[in-house]
Amino acid sequence: MITRVLNNSVDENTGYYNLLKLDMNLGLEIVYAYSNISFTEKQKEDPMKLYDMLNASKVLNLIIGLVPDGEFYYLNKTTHEMANNIVTYRNSAMGIMEAISADYSNLDLDATDIQKKLNDPDNMALLKDVLTKLG
């Protein structure tokens, strides 16, 4: 459950966790796990709308209130700690080196593709024309 919450809470623009999404996804996962309410795939496609509906109708708070003592606290605390630990690791020297390594391996594939294109005789003629015009 926590893994799904974390995976669905990453901001697409920054790559970091959106805490509002984290809380929303945790609430939805608790509803899915601790209630017998079924939702269609269409309803699940828009988690924000589904969360707003459950929250506005007070169903979310009712279900969270039925979660056994300490479990909600544990799930909430653990989810936030794991998100914090992941962000801390990503900002550490080792995390930065892994990100650079991943970027470098993608760059290597791009360089191989560029090399293949430069070996194409048609592209070489174009490159020679460009270099001649540049002086």
C-alpha positions as a Markdown table, in Angstrom:
| # | Residue | x | y | z |
|---|---|---|---|---|
| 1 | Met | 0.0 | 0.0 | 0.0 |
| 2 | Ile | 2.8 | 2.4 | 1.0 |
| 3 | Thr | 4.6 | 1.7 | -2.3 |
| 4 | Arg | 1.6 | 2.6 | -4.3 |
| 5 | Val | 1.1 | 5.8 | -2.3 |
| 6 | Leu | 4.7 | 6.8 | -2.9 |
| 7 | Asn | 4.7 | 5.9 | -6.6 |
| 8 | Asn | 1.5 | 7.9 | -7.2 |
| 9 | Ser | 2.6 | 11.0 | -5.3 |
| 10 | Val | 5.6 | 12.1 | -7.3 |
| 11 | Asp | 5.2 | 15.5 | -8.9 |
| 12 | Glu | 5.7 | 15.1 | -12.7 |
| 13 | Asn | 7.4 | 18.4 | -13.1 |
| 14 | Thr | 10.0 | 18.2 | -10.2 |
| 15 | Gly | 10.3 | 14.5 | -9.6 |
| 16 | Tyr | 9.8 | 15.1 | -5.9 |
| 17 | Tyr | 6.9 | 14.1 | -3.6 |
| 18 | Asn | 3.9 | 16.4 | -3.5 |
| 19 | Leu | 2.8 | 16.2 | 0.1 |
| 20 | Leu | -0.8 | 16.9 | -0.8 |
| 21 | Lys | -0.9 | 14.1 | -3.3 |
| 22 | Leu | 0.8 | 11.9 | -0.7 |
| 23 | Asp | -2.0 | 12.5 | 1.8 |
| 24 | Met | -4.7 | 12.1 | -0.8 |
| 25 | Asn | -3.3 | 8.9 | -2.1 |
| 26 | Leu | -2.9 | 7.5 | 1.4 |
| 27 | Gly | -6.5 | 8.3 | 2.1 |
| 28 | Leu | -7.7 | 6.6 | -1.1 |
| 29 | Glu | -5.5 | 3.5 | -0.4 |
| 30 | Ile | -7.0 | 3.3 | 3.1 |
| 31 | Val | -10.5 | 3.4 | 1.7 |
| 32 | Tyr | -9.6 | 0.7 | -0.9 |
| 33 | Ala | -8.0 | -1.5 | 1.8 |
| 34 | Tyr | -10.3 | -1.0 | 4.8 |
| 35 | Ser | -13.8 | -0.8 | 3.2 |
| 36 | Asn | -15.9 | -2.9 | 0.9 |
| 37 | Ile | -16.7 | 0.1 | -1.3 |
| 38 | Ser | -16.1 | -0.7 | -4.9 |
| 39 | Phe | -15.1 | 1.9 | -7.5 |
| 40 | Thr | -15.1 | 1.7 | -11.2 |
| 41 | Glu | -11.9 | 2.1 | -13.2 |
| 42 | Lys | -13.4 | 5.3 | -14.6 |
| 43 | Gln | -13.8 | 6.7 | -11.0 |
| 44 | Lys | -10.2 | 5.7 | -10.2 |
| 45 | Glu | -8.9 | 7.5 | -13.3 |
| 46 | Asp | -9.5 | 10.9 | -11.5 |
| 47 | Pro | -8.1 | 10.3 | -8.0 |
| 48 | Met | -8.5 | 14.0 | -7.0 |
| 49 | Lys | -12.2 | 14.0 | -7.9 |
| 50 | Leu | -12.7 | 10.7 | -6.0 |
| 51 | Tyr | -10.9 | 12.0 | -3.0 |
| 52 | Asp | -12.9 | 15.2 | -2.9 |
| 53 | Met | -16.1 | 13.2 | -3.2 |
| 54 | Leu | -15.1 | 10.9 | -0.3 |
| 55 | Asn | -13.9 | 13.8 | 1.8 |
| 56 | Ala | -16.9 | 16.1 | 1.2 |
| 57 | Ser | -19.3 | 13.3 | 2.1 |
| 58 | Lys | -17.3 | 12.6 | 5.3 |
| 59 | Val | -16.9 | 8.9 | 4.2 |
| 60 | Leu | -13.1 | 9.2 | 4.3 |
| 61 | Asn | -13.1 | 10.3 | 7.9 |
| 62 | Leu | -15.5 | 7.6 | 8.9 |
| 63 | Ile | -13.4 | 4.9 | 7.3 |
| 64 | Ile | -10.1 | 6.3 | 8.8 |
| 65 | Gly | -11.9 | 6.3 | 12.1 |
| 66 | Leu | -12.6 | 2.5 | 11.7 |
| 67 | Val | -9.0 | 1.6 | 11.1 |
| 68 | Pro | -7.7 | -0.3 | 14.1 |
| 69 | Asp | -5.9 | 1.8 | 16.7 |
| 70 | Gly | -2.4 | 2.9 | 15.8 |
| 71 | Glu | -2.6 | 1.5 | 12.2 |
| 72 | Phe | -3.5 | 4.8 | 10.6 |
| 73 | Tyr | -0.8 | 6.6 | 12.6 |
| 74 | Tyr | 1.7 | 3.9 | 11.6 |
| 75 | Leu | 0.7 | 4.1 | 7.9 |
| 76 | Asn | 0.8 | 7.9 | 7.8 |
| 77 | Lys | 4.1 | 8.1 | 9.7 |
| 78 | Thr | 5.8 | 5.4 | 7.7 |
| 79 | Thr | 4.7 | 6.8 | 4.4 |
| 80 | His | 6.0 | 10.3 | 5.2 |
| 81 | Glu | 9.2 | 9.0 | 6.6 |
| 82 | Met | 9.9 | 6.9 | 3.5 |
| 83 | Ala | 9.2 | 9.8 | 1.2 |
| 84 | Asn | 11.5 | 11.9 | 3.3 |
| 85 | Asn | 14.2 | 9.2 | 3.3 |
| 86 | Ile | 14.0 | 8.9 | -0.5 |
| 87 | Val | 14.3 | 12.7 | -1.0 |
| 88 | Thr | 17.2 | 12.7 | 1.4 |
| 89 | Tyr | 18.9 | 9.9 | -0.5 |
| 90 | Arg | 18.3 | 11.5 | -3.9 |
| 91 | Asn | 19.9 | 14.7 | -2.6 |
| 92 | Ser | 22.9 | 12.8 | -1.1 |
| 93 | Ala | 26.2 | 12.5 | -3.0 |
| 94 | Met | 25.4 | 8.8 | -3.8 |
| 95 | Gly | 21.9 | 9.7 | -5.1 |
| 96 | Ile | 23.3 | 12.5 | -7.3 |
| 97 | Met | 26.0 | 10.2 | -8.7 |
| 98 | Glu | 23.4 | 7.6 | -9.6 |
| 99 | Ala | 21.3 | 10.3 | -11.3 |
| 100 | Ile | 24.4 | 11.4 | -13.3 |
| 101 | Ser | 25.2 | 7.8 | -14.1 |
| 102 | Ala | 21.7 | 7.2 | -15.5 |
| 103 | Asp | 21.9 | 10.5 | -17.5 |
| 104 | Tyr | 25.4 | 9.5 | -18.8 |
| 105 | Ser | 24.1 | 6.1 | -20.0 |
| 106 | Asn | 21.3 | 7.8 | -21.9 |
| 107 | Leu | 23.9 | 10.3 | -23.3 |
| 108 | Asp | 26.0 | 7.3 | -24.5 |
| 109 | Leu | 23.0 | 6.0 | -26.5 |
| 110 | Asp | 22.5 | 9.5 | -28.0 |
| 111 | Ala | 26.2 | 9.7 | -28.9 |
| 112 | Thr | 26.0 | 6.3 | -30.6 |
| 113 | Asp | 23.0 | 7.4 | -32.6 |
| 114 | Ile | 24.8 | 10.7 | -33.6 |
| 115 | Gln | 27.8 | 8.7 | -34.7 |
| 116 | Lys | 25.7 | 6.5 | -36.9 |
| 117 | Lys | 24.1 | 9.5 | -38.5 |
| 118 | Leu | 27.5 | 11.1 | -39.1 |
| 119 | Asn | 28.7 | 7.9 | -40.9 |
| 120 | Asp | 25.8 | 8.2 | -43.3 |
| 121 | Pro | 27.3 | 9.6 | -46.6 |
| 122 | Asp | 24.2 | 11.8 | -47.2 |
| 123 | Asn | 24.6 | 13.4 | -43.9 |
| 124 | Met | 28.3 | 13.9 | -44.5 |
| 125 | Ala | 27.6 | 15.9 | -47.6 |
| 126 | Leu | 25.3 | 18.1 | -45.7 |
| 127 | Leu | 27.8 | 18.6 | -42.9 |
| 128 | Lys | 30.5 | 19.5 | -45.4 |
| 129 | Asp | 28.2 | 22.1 | -47.0 |
| 130 | Val | 27.5 | 23.6 | -43.7 |
| 131 | Leu | 31.2 | 23.8 | -42.7 |
| 132 | Thr | 32.1 | 25.3 | -46.0 |
| 133 | Lys | 29.5 | 28.0 | -45.6 |
| 134 | Leu | 30.6 | 28.7 | -42.1 |
| 135 | Gly | 34.1 | 29.3 | -43.3 |
